[in-house]
């Protein structure tokens, strides 16, 4: 049996969620420069993961 959770799209999703959490944590600490950077990287990872899963 082959699992669909080991595809690059799902792995990218699993890796981008902690980055988004880190962005929220930095935003709560009022470190806006790092929060913006982490949010951008996390959002890009989420978008690429969704595209990879959809295709």
N, CA, C and O of each residue as an XYZ file, in Angstrom:
220
protein
N       0.824     -1.184      0.000
C       0.000      0.000      0.000
C       0.869      1.249      0.000
O       1.871      1.336      0.710
N       0.471      2.180     -0.788
C       1.200      3.432     -0.877
C       0.448      4.520     -0.115
O      -0.765      4.672     -0.267
N       1.166      5.261      0.691
C       0.522      6.344      1.433
C       0.693      7.651      0.679
O       1.739      7.903      0.080
N      -0.329      8.471      0.713
C      -0.275      9.758      0.031
C       0.302     10.852      0.912
O       0.411     11.995      0.468
N       0.674     10.538      2.142
C       1.169     11.564      3.043
C       2.680     11.775      2.933
O       3.223     12.671      3.580
N       3.349     10.984      2.142
C       4.792     11.126      2.001
C       5.175     11.810      0.695
O       6.314     11.699      0.241
N       4.239     12.506      0.102
C       4.529     13.243     -1.118
C       5.137     14.595     -0.754
O       4.947     15.069      0.366
N       5.852     15.216     -1.663
C       6.467     16.518     -1.357
C       5.448     17.590     -0.956
O       5.770     18.471     -0.159
N       4.246     17.530     -1.487
C       3.233     18.517     -1.114
C       2.849     18.429      0.345
O       2.737     19.452      1.019
N       2.646     17.223      0.843
C       2.276     17.047      2.250
C       3.457     17.323      3.168
O       3.279     17.854      4.264
N       4.653     16.972      2.735
C       5.833     17.258      3.548
C       6.053     18.772      3.637
O       6.394     19.288      4.701
N       5.862     19.473      2.535
C       5.971     20.928      2.545
C       4.935     21.571      3.444
O       5.223     22.560      4.118
N       3.735     21.019      3.459
C       2.693     21.530      4.341
C       3.077     21.318      5.797
O       2.885     22.205      6.629
N       3.613     20.159      6.103
C       4.014     19.867      7.482
C       5.182     20.745      7.926
O       5.308     21.043      9.113
N       6.021     21.155      7.010
C       7.151     22.017      7.368
C       6.767     23.495      7.418
O       7.386     24.261      8.157
N       5.769     23.908      6.656
C       5.420     25.326      6.646
C       4.520     25.713      7.816
O       4.483     26.884      8.194
N       3.808     24.777      8.388
C       2.963     25.112      9.535
C       3.764     25.554     10.760
O       3.373     26.532     11.397
N       4.863     24.888     11.124
C       5.661     25.422     12.238
C       6.285     26.787     11.941
O       6.496     27.584     12.856
N       6.577     27.057     10.680
C       7.115     28.370     10.320
C       6.054     29.444     10.525
O       6.362     30.543     10.987
N       4.801     29.129     10.181
C       3.719     30.079     10.416
C       3.489     30.288     11.913
O       3.183     31.399     12.346
N       3.635     29.232     12.697
C       3.515     29.370     14.145
C       4.632     30.255     14.696
O       4.399     31.076     15.583
N       5.834     30.085     14.171
C       6.953     30.924     14.602
C       6.705     32.380     14.220
O       7.074     33.283     14.970
N       6.089     32.619     13.072
C       5.760     33.990     12.669
C       4.758     34.601     13.640
O       4.882     35.767     14.013
N       3.783     33.829     14.043
C       2.804     34.330     15.014
C       3.476     34.624     16.355
O       3.169     35.624     17.004
N       4.381     33.758     16.760
C       5.093     33.950     18.019
C       5.952     35.224     17.975
O       5.990     35.977     18.948
N       6.621     35.459     16.879
C       7.435     36.663     16.736
C       6.559     37.910     16.681
O       6.937     38.956     17.210
N       5.402     37.809     16.052
C       4.483     38.940     16.004
C       3.964     39.271     17.406
O       3.828     40.442     17.760
N       3.678     38.246     18.194
C       3.203     38.468     19.560
C       4.298     39.097     20.417
O       3.993     39.824     21.362
N       5.550     38.836     20.108
C       6.676     39.413     20.842
C       7.058     40.788     20.291
O       8.065     41.359     20.711
N       6.272     41.326     19.360
C       6.489     42.629     18.743
C       7.796     42.717     17.965
O       8.401     43.785     17.871
N       8.219     41.605     17.415
C       9.399     41.576     16.562
C       8.900     41.512     15.119
O       8.903     40.449     14.498
N       8.476     42.652     14.599
C       7.750     42.677     13.333
C       8.616     42.330     12.127
O       8.120     41.751     11.161
N       9.884     42.672     12.167
C      10.744     42.362     11.014
C      10.851     40.862     10.812
O      10.679     40.373      9.695
N      11.134     40.123     11.880
C      11.233     38.669     11.768
C       9.876     38.038     11.500
O       9.782     37.037     10.790
N       8.817     38.624     12.068
C       7.472     38.084     11.836
C       7.100     38.176     10.359
O       6.528     37.239      9.801
N       7.423     39.299      9.729
C       7.124     39.456      8.299
C       7.917     38.464      7.462
O       7.387     37.869      6.523
N       9.185     38.289      7.804
C      10.029     37.347      7.061
C       9.502     35.921      7.189
O       9.368     35.211      6.193
N       9.206     35.509      8.417
C       8.702     34.149      8.627
C       7.330     33.956      7.995
O       7.047     32.892      7.445
N       6.469     34.979      8.067
C       5.145     34.866      7.458
C       5.248     34.741      5.940
O       4.492     33.988      5.326
N       6.169     35.466      5.341
C       6.359     35.363      3.893
C       6.858     33.995      3.471
O       6.374     33.422      2.495
N       7.815     33.479      4.198
C       8.351     32.149      3.885
C       7.282     31.084      4.126
O       7.134     30.159      3.328
N       6.541     31.215      5.224
C       5.492     30.242      5.525
C       4.357     30.284      4.516
O       3.856     29.241      4.098
N       3.950     31.486      4.122
C       2.883     31.610      3.134
C       3.315     31.057      1.778
O       2.530     30.407      1.087
N       4.560     31.317      1.407
C       5.070     30.746      0.159
C       5.100     29.234      0.201
O       4.752     28.573     -0.777
N       5.515     28.686      1.327
C       5.519     27.234      1.479
C       4.118     26.650      1.434
O       3.896     25.594      0.842
N       3.166     27.345      2.064
C       1.779     26.872      2.018
C       1.227     26.891      0.600
O       0.567     25.944      0.171
N       1.499     27.972     -0.126
C       1.008     28.057     -1.506
C       1.609     26.966     -2.391
O       0.904     26.334     -3.178
N       2.906     26.756     -2.256
C       3.537     25.702     -3.058
C       3.025     24.311     -2.682
O       2.882     23.443     -3.543
N       2.755     24.109     -1.414
C       2.239     22.822     -0.973
C       0.833     22.572     -1.513
O       0.509     21.468     -1.951
N       0.007     23.611     -1.473
C      -1.360     23.464     -1.987
C      -1.343     23.175     -3.476
O      -2.103     22.336     -3.959
N      -0.481     23.863     -4.200
C      -0.368     23.608     -5.638
C       0.130     22.183     -5.886
O      -0.362     21.496     -6.781
N       1.100     21.746     -5.097
C       1.618     20.387     -5.248
C       0.589     19.323     -4.923
O       0.555     18.275     -5.568
N      -0.248     19.578     -3.933
C      -1.291     18.612     -3.570
C      -2.400     18.605     -4.624
O      -2.923     17.546     -4.973
N      -2.756     19.794     -5.130
C      -3.846     19.892     -6.098
C      -3.479     19.270     -7.446
O      -4.339     18.730     -8.142
N      -2.218     19.349     -7.803
C      -1.820     18.801     -9.099
C      -1.428     17.373     -8.901
O      -1.053     16.697     -9.860
